Amino acid sequence: LQNRADIDYAFDGKDSMEEIIDALESMGEDSQFGRSTLKTLKQMSPTSLKVTLEGLKRGAKLSSVGEALQMEYRMSQAFMREGSD
């Protein structure tokens, strides 16, 4: 994988979006991967990024695809409830 080392550096073991952003910023201007990924993430909703990261962390602990789909469904329904924002 072409950017595997950069991906691992930016994302592996990071517990928050702030840590990921810091890692990408620390890669500097010489890193095409860091610059382009940071640009993409900064265009997205901070809340959505944090929710997605939390879903990925929780999903990694589940034992089946069915459990992961159930978790994603429950998350989506919670966000649709009135007053969830």
C-alpha positions as CSV (number, residue, x, y, z in Angstrom):
1,L,0.0,0.0,0.0
2,Q,1.5,3.3,-1.2
3,N,0.7,5.4,1.9
4,R,0.7,2.7,4.6
5,A,3.4,4.3,6.8
6,D,1.6,7.7,6.6
7,I,-1.8,6.1,7.4
8,D,-0.4,4.3,10.4
9,Y,1.4,7.4,11.6
10,A,-1.8,9.6,11.3
11,F,-4.4,7.1,12.5
12,D,-3.1,4.1,14.3
13,G,-3.7,4.3,18.1
14,K,-5.2,7.7,17.9
15,D,-8.2,8.1,20.3
16,S,-9.5,11.4,19.1
17,M,-9.9,13.5,16.0
18,E,-7.7,16.1,17.7
19,E,-4.9,13.6,17.9
20,I,-5.4,12.7,14.2
21,I,-5.4,16.3,13.1
22,D,-2.3,17.0,15.2
23,A,-0.5,14.0,13.6
24,L,-1.5,15.1,10.1
25,E,-0.3,18.6,10.7
26,S,3.0,17.4,12.1
27,M,3.7,15.6,8.8
28,G,4.5,18.9,7.3
29,E,4.2,20.4,3.8
30,D,6.4,17.7,2.3
31,S,3.7,15.1,2.8
32,Q,1.2,15.0,0.0
33,F,-0.8,12.4,2.0
34,G,-0.9,14.6,5.1
35,R,-1.8,17.8,3.2
36,S,-4.6,16.2,1.2
37,T,-6.1,14.2,4.1
38,L,-6.0,17.3,6.3
39,K,-7.7,19.4,3.6
40,T,-10.4,16.7,3.2
41,L,-11.1,16.4,7.0
42,K,-11.2,20.1,7.5
43,Q,-14.1,20.3,5.0
44,M,-16.2,17.8,7.1
45,S,-18.4,18.4,10.1
46,P,-16.3,18.1,13.3
47,T,-19.2,16.4,15.0
48,S,-19.6,13.8,12.2
49,L,-15.9,13.0,12.3
50,K,-16.0,12.4,16.0
51,V,-19.1,10.3,15.8
52,T,-17.6,8.2,13.0
53,L,-14.4,7.7,14.9
54,E,-16.4,6.6,18.0
55,G,-18.4,4.2,15.8
56,L,-15.2,2.7,14.4
57,K,-13.7,2.2,17.8
58,R,-16.9,0.6,19.2
59,G,-17.4,-1.5,16.0
60,A,-13.9,-2.9,16.3
61,K,-14.8,-4.6,19.6
62,L,-17.9,-6.3,18.2
63,S,-17.9,-10.0,17.2
64,S,-20.0,-9.9,14.1
65,V,-21.1,-7.9,11.1
66,G,-24.7,-8.2,12.4
67,E,-23.7,-6.5,15.7
68,A,-21.9,-3.8,13.9
69,L,-24.9,-3.1,11.6
70,Q,-27.2,-3.1,14.7
71,M,-24.9,-0.5,16.4
72,E,-24.8,1.7,13.3
73,Y,-28.6,1.5,13.0
74,R,-29.1,2.5,16.6
75,M,-26.6,5.4,16.2
76,S,-28.5,6.7,13.1
77,Q,-31.8,6.4,14.9
78,A,-30.5,8.3,17.9
79,F,-29.4,11.2,15.7
80,M,-32.8,11.3,14.0
81,R,-34.7,11.8,17.3
82,E,-36.0,15.3,17.9
83,G,-33.6,17.3,20.1
84,S,-30.6,15.1,19.4
85,D,-28.6,18.0,18.1
